Amino acid sequence: MKFLGTWKIPQDKWLPILNKWISMTPQERANAGEGVKIVGRWHDTAARTGVIVMESNDPAAVARYVGQWNPYMDIELSPVLDDEETAAVGRQIVADNKA
């Protein structure tokens, strides 16, 4: 299962979170905890926003990872589908609406 996270860092938290981020090793930044794989993460430093895509079969593990960052930023988290998963769901929706 894939999850899309989007975040916005408030102005007053920007420098503290930036200092925390740059002090982490690449391995620490890549570690989302057991059961969670980070597919990719992209940052808009000018807007203090970004996105992350994670894979996990354990929503609680994803929530634990996101919870580590909640004190510093507003985070929205949604389950998402890739192209093939969306096509399969779309076929089901179309078939159900033909009846």
N, CA and C atoms as a LAMMPS dump frame, in Angstrom:
ITEM: TIMESTEP
0
ITEM: NUMBER OF ATOMS
297
ITEM: BOX BOUNDS ff ff ff
-5.0000000000000000e+02 5.0000000000000000e+02
-5.0000000000000000e+02 5.0000000000000000e+02
-5.0000000000000000e+02 5.0000000000000000e+02
ITEM: ATOMS id mol type element x y z
1 1 1 N 0.853 -1.158 0
2 1 2 C 0 0 0
3 1 3 C 0.906 1.23 0
4 2 1 N 0.528 2.209 -0.821
5 2 2 C 1.308 3.436 -0.904
6 2 3 C 0.584 4.574 -0.194
7 3 1 N 1.372 5.469 0.386
8 3 2 C 0.842 6.63 1.085
9 3 3 C 1.536 7.874 0.566
10 4 1 N 0.751 8.928 0.387
11 4 2 C 1.282 10.227 -0.012
12 4 3 C 1.159 11.166 1.174
13 5 1 N 2.28 11.722 1.571
14 5 2 C 2.283 12.717 2.634
15 5 3 C 2.675 14.072 2.058
16 6 1 N 1.976 15.099 2.478
17 6 2 C 2.346 16.469 2.115
18 6 3 C 2.52 17.243 3.412
19 7 1 N 3.492 18.144 3.42
20 7 2 C 3.722 18.902 4.644
21 7 3 C 3.927 20.371 4.361
22 8 1 N 3.696 21.148 5.401
23 8 2 C 3.925 22.595 5.401
24 8 3 C 4.564 22.926 6.744
25 9 1 N 5.718 23.557 6.701
26 9 2 C 6.434 23.907 7.924
27 9 3 C 6.154 25.378 8.246
28 10 1 N 5.602 25.67 9.426
29 10 2 C 5.357 27.065 9.804
30 10 3 C 6.68 27.84 9.894
31 11 1 N 6.597 29.123 9.639
32 11 2 C 7.779 30 9.656
33 11 3 C 8.594 29.845 10.935
34 12 1 N 7.921 29.809 12.089
35 12 2 C 8.657 29.754 13.361
36 12 3 C 9.328 28.401 13.615
37 13 1 N 8.963 27.382 12.863
38 13 2 C 9.576 26.057 13.01
39 13 3 C 10.629 25.788 11.935
40 14 1 N 10.735 26.671 10.942
41 14 2 C 11.581 26.417 9.779
42 14 3 C 13.048 26.191 10.14
43 15 1 N 13.664 27.105 10.842
44 15 2 C 15.084 26.943 11.161
45 15 3 C 15.346 25.779 12.103
46 16 1 N 14.528 25.567 13.145
47 16 2 C 14.768 24.38 13.976
48 16 3 C 14.671 23.063 13.203
49 17 1 N 13.668 22.937 12.331
50 17 2 C 13.531 21.68 11.592
51 17 3 C 14.63 21.563 10.54
52 18 1 N 15.034 22.666 9.947
53 18 2 C 16.13 22.632 8.981
54 18 3 C 17.431 22.195 9.656
55 19 1 N 17.682 22.714 10.846
56 19 2 C 18.869 22.288 11.596
57 19 3 C 18.812 20.804 11.935
58 20 1 N 17.641 20.318 12.329
59 20 2 C 17.49 18.888 12.62
60 20 3 C 17.751 18.068 11.358
61 21 1 N 17.181 18.476 10.248
62 21 2 C 17.292 17.741 8.99
63 21 3 C 18.737 17.652 8.511
64 22 1 N 19.447 18.769 8.527
65 22 2 C 20.813 18.76 7.996
66 22 3 C 21.787 18.049 8.928
67 23 1 N 21.401 17.855 10.194
68 23 2 C 22.271 17.133 11.119
69 23 3 C 22.131 15.615 10.97
70 24 1 N 21.101 15.156 10.252
71 24 2 C 20.867 13.728 10.066
72 24 3 C 21.745 13.191 8.935
73 25 1 N 22.172 11.94 9.073
74 25 2 C 22.917 11.293 7.994
75 25 3 C 21.935 10.888 6.89
76 26 1 N 22.429 10.632 5.689
77 26 2 C 21.533 10.133 4.638
78 26 3 C 20.795 8.854 5.06
79 27 1 N 21.479 7.995 5.819
80 27 2 C 20.844 6.758 6.28
81 27 3 C 19.71 7.061 7.267
82 28 1 N 19.921 8.022 8.153
83 28 2 C 18.866 8.406 9.103
84 28 3 C 17.676 9.005 8.361
85 29 1 N 17.947 9.842 7.366
86 29 2 C 16.846 10.444 6.6
87 29 3 C 16.066 9.399 5.811
88 30 1 N 16.726 8.323 5.388
89 30 2 C 16.07 7.282 4.593
90 30 3 C 15.32 6.268 5.453
91 31 1 N 15.549 6.28 6.758
92 31 2 C 14.955 5.296 7.652
93 31 3 C 13.604 5.786 8.17
94 32 1 N 12.537 5.153 7.691
95 32 2 C 11.188 5.496 8.153
96 32 3 C 10.692 4.506 9.193
97 33 1 N 11.561 3.625 9.638
98 33 2 C 11.171 2.645 10.637
99 33 3 C 10.812 1.315 9.996
100 34 1 N 10.731 0.308 10.861
101 34 2 C 10.43 -1.045 10.392
102 34 3 C 9.072 -1.09 9.718
103 35 1 N 9.045 -1.698 8.535
104 35 2 C 7.784 -1.874 7.817
105 35 3 C 7.405 -0.728 6.914
106 36 1 N 8.244 0.307 6.811
107 36 2 C 7.935 1.455 5.956
108 36 3 C 9.12 1.71 5.027
109 37 1 N 8.834 1.796 3.739
110 37 2 C 9.858 2.116 2.744
111 37 3 C 9.538 3.484 2.146
112 38 1 N 10.522 4.368 2.149
113 38 2 C 10.351 5.663 1.497
114 38 3 C 10.642 5.48 0.015
115 39 1 N 9.641 5.717 -0.82
116 39 2 C 9.8 5.624 -2.269
117 39 3 C 10.523 6.863 -2.782
118 40 1 N 10.138 8.009 -2.25
119 40 2 C 10.764 9.263 -2.647
120 40 3 C 10.243 10.416 -1.807
121 41 1 N 11.056 11.474 -1.762
122 41 2 C 10.672 12.661 -0.993
123 41 3 C 11.189 13.86 -1.776
124 42 1 N 10.349 14.893 -1.891
125 42 2 C 10.703 16.093 -2.642
126 42 3 C 10.358 17.313 -1.812
127 43 1 N 11.239 18.303 -1.856
128 43 2 C 11.134 19.479 -0.995
129 43 3 C 11.029 20.754 -1.827
130 44 1 N 10.177 21.663 -1.4
131 44 2 C 10.134 23.025 -1.938
132 44 3 C 10.594 23.929 -0.799
133 45 1 N 11.894 24.17 -0.721
134 45 2 C 12.436 24.907 0.422
135 45 3 C 11.963 26.347 0.452
136 46 1 N 11.701 26.951 -0.694
137 46 2 C 11.225 28.335 -0.712
138 46 3 C 9.849 28.45 -0.053
139 47 1 N 8.998 27.471 -0.281
140 47 2 C 7.64 27.488 0.282
141 47 3 C 7.552 26.742 1.614
142 48 1 N 8.648 26.086 2.035
143 48 2 C 8.671 25.292 3.263
144 48 3 C 7.62 24.172 3.213
145 49 1 N 7.512 23.536 2.038
146 49 2 C 6.565 22.443 1.836
147 49 3 C 7.28 21.275 1.182
148 50 1 N 6.591 20.149 1.115
149 50 2 C 7.147 19.008 0.42
150 50 3 C 6.184 17.854 0.37
151 51 1 N 6.632 16.791 -0.286
152 51 2 C 5.828 15.576 -0.422
153 51 3 C 6.714 14.358 -0.18
154 52 1 N 6.096 13.297 0.27
155 52 2 C 6.775 12.009 0.454
156 52 3 C 5.821 10.922 -0.011
157 53 1 N 6.376 9.899 -0.651
158 53 2 C 5.62 8.705 -1.002
159 53 3 C 6.278 7.551 -0.256
160 54 1 N 5.454 6.798 0.472
161 54 2 C 5.93 5.659 1.259
162 54 3 C 5.135 4.421 0.885
163 55 1 N 5.758 3.257 1.087
164 55 2 C 5.073 1.98 0.91
165 55 3 C 5.083 1.228 2.228
166 56 1 N 3.939 0.644 2.564
167 56 2 C 3.851 -0.157 3.777
168 56 3 C 2.544 -0.926 3.784
169 57 1 N 2.572 -2.094 4.378
170 57 2 C 1.344 -2.853 4.629
171 57 3 C 0.836 -2.603 6.04
172 58 1 N 1.494 -1.703 6.748
173 58 2 C 1.17 -1.417 8.144
174 58 3 C 0.899 0.079 8.331
175 59 1 N -0.364 0.495 8.262
176 59 2 C -0.675 1.913 8.438
177 59 3 C -0.198 2.468 9.785
178 60 1 N -0.162 1.631 10.814
179 60 2 C 0.318 2.095 12.12
180 60 3 C 1.799 2.462 12.052
181 61 1 N 2.582 1.702 11.296
182 61 2 C 4.009 2.015 11.144
183 61 3 C 4.185 3.341 10.421
184 62 1 N 3.357 3.593 9.418
185 62 2 C 3.405 4.879 8.71
186 62 3 C 3.027 6.004 9.667
187 63 1 N 1.993 5.787 10.462
188 63 2 C 1.562 6.807 11.427
189 63 3 C 2.656 7.094 12.454
190 64 1 N 3.378 6.064 12.885
191 64 2 C 4.485 6.278 13.832
192 64 3 C 5.572 7.152 13.216
193 65 1 N 5.91 6.879 11.955
194 65 2 C 6.94 7.684 11.292
195 65 3 C 6.479 9.136 11.153
196 66 1 N 5.281 9.321 10.654
197 66 2 C 4.756 10.677 10.475
198 66 3 C 4.646 11.388 11.821
199 67 1 N 4.294 10.64 12.858
200 67 2 C 4.161 11.226 14.188
201 67 3 C 5.449 11.825 14.724
202 68 1 N 6.596 11.333 14.26
203 68 2 C 7.875 11.904 14.683
204 68 3 C 8.039 13.347 14.197
205 69 1 N 7.393 13.655 13.086
206 69 2 C 7.555 14.982 12.484
207 69 3 C 6.391 15.923 12.795
208 70 1 N 5.297 15.399 13.317
209 70 2 C 4.119 16.229 13.612
210 70 3 C 4.389 17.439 14.506
211 71 1 N 5.291 17.357 15.492
212 71 2 C 5.524 18.542 16.323
213 71 3 C 6.11 19.73 15.553
214 72 1 N 6.653 19.466 14.373
215 72 2 C 7.355 20.506 13.626
216 72 3 C 6.596 21.049 12.431
217 73 1 N 5.605 20.306 11.954
218 73 2 C 4.944 20.7 10.714
219 73 3 C 3.543 20.123 10.642
220 74 1 N 2.747 20.71 9.762
221 74 2 C 1.419 20.183 9.468
222 74 3 C 1.567 19.156 8.355
223 75 1 N 1.045 17.951 8.573
224 75 2 C 1.201 16.866 7.611
225 75 3 C -0.17 16.298 7.261
226 76 1 N -0.399 16.129 5.966
227 76 2 C -1.586 15.423 5.49
228 76 3 C -1.118 14.108 4.89
229 77 1 N -1.839 13.034 5.182
230 77 2 C -1.442 11.705 4.738
231 77 3 C -2.635 11.018 4.088
232 78 1 N -2.414 10.458 2.891
233 78 2 C -3.492 9.788 2.161
234 78 3 C -2.976 8.511 1.525
235 79 1 N -3.791 7.451 1.531
236 79 2 C -3.422 6.288 0.732
237 79 3 C -3.59 6.638 -0.742
238 80 1 N -2.692 6.148 -1.586
239 80 2 C -2.76 6.448 -3.02
240 80 3 C -2.532 5.176 -3.831
241 81 1 N -2.94 5.225 -5.086
242 81 2 C -2.795 4.112 -6.018
243 81 3 C -1.878 4.518 -7.157
244 82 1 N -1.112 3.553 -7.705
245 82 2 C -0.314 3.838 -8.89
246 82 3 C -1.211 3.683 -10.123
247 83 1 N -0.635 3.873 -11.307
248 83 2 C -1.424 3.834 -12.545
249 83 3 C -2.169 2.516 -12.729
250 84 1 N -1.465 1.397 -12.551
251 84 2 C -2.102 0.099 -12.777
252 84 3 C -3.191 -0.19 -11.746
253 85 1 N -2.942 0.169 -10.5
254 85 2 C -3.974 -0.02 -9.462
255 85 3 C -5.189 0.845 -9.767
256 86 1 N -4.961 2.063 -10.227
257 86 2 C -6.075 2.951 -10.573
258 86 3 C -6.851 2.415 -11.768
259 87 1 N -6.139 1.868 -12.756
260 87 2 C -6.823 1.288 -13.913
261 87 3 C -7.703 0.118 -13.488
262 88 1 N -7.212 -0.727 -12.589
263 88 2 C -8.001 -1.868 -12.114
264 88 3 C -9.253 -1.391 -11.377
265 89 1 N -9.096 -0.398 -10.527
266 89 2 C -10.254 0.165 -9.82
267 89 3 C -11.214 0.799 -10.823
268 90 1 N -10.664 1.51 -11.787
269 90 2 C -11.507 2.14 -12.824
270 90 3 C -12.318 1.133 -13.589
271 91 1 N -11.71 0 -13.946
272 91 2 C -12.454 -1.053 -14.644
273 91 3 C -13.605 -1.557 -13.771
274 92 1 N -13.375 -1.72 -12.494
275 92 2 C -14.434 -2.166 -11.585
276 92 3 C -15.553 -1.141 -11.506
277 93 1 N -15.199 0.131 -11.429
278 93 2 C -16.21 1.189 -11.35
279 93 3 C -17.049 1.213 -12.618
280 94 1 N -16.378 1.143 -13.767
281 94 2 C -17.105 1.144 -15.049
282 94 3 C -18.015 -0.08 -15.151
283 95 1 N -17.515 -1.251 -14.775
284 95 2 C -18.327 -2.466 -14.839
285 95 3 C -19.539 -2.363 -13.905
286 96 1 N -19.344 -1.819 -12.715
287 96 2 C -20.439 -1.691 -11.765
288 96 3 C -21.497 -0.704 -12.252
289 97 1 N -21.119 0.268 -13.036
290 97 2 C -22.066 1.282 -13.495
291 97 3 C -22.741 0.911 -14.817
292 98 1 N -22.354 -0.213 -15.415
293 98 2 C -23.026 -0.695 -16.629
294 98 3 C -24.295 -1.454 -16.287
295 99 1 N -24.373 -1.933 -15.076
296 99 2 C -25.516 -2.762 -14.669
297 99 3 C -26.776 -1.957 -14.523
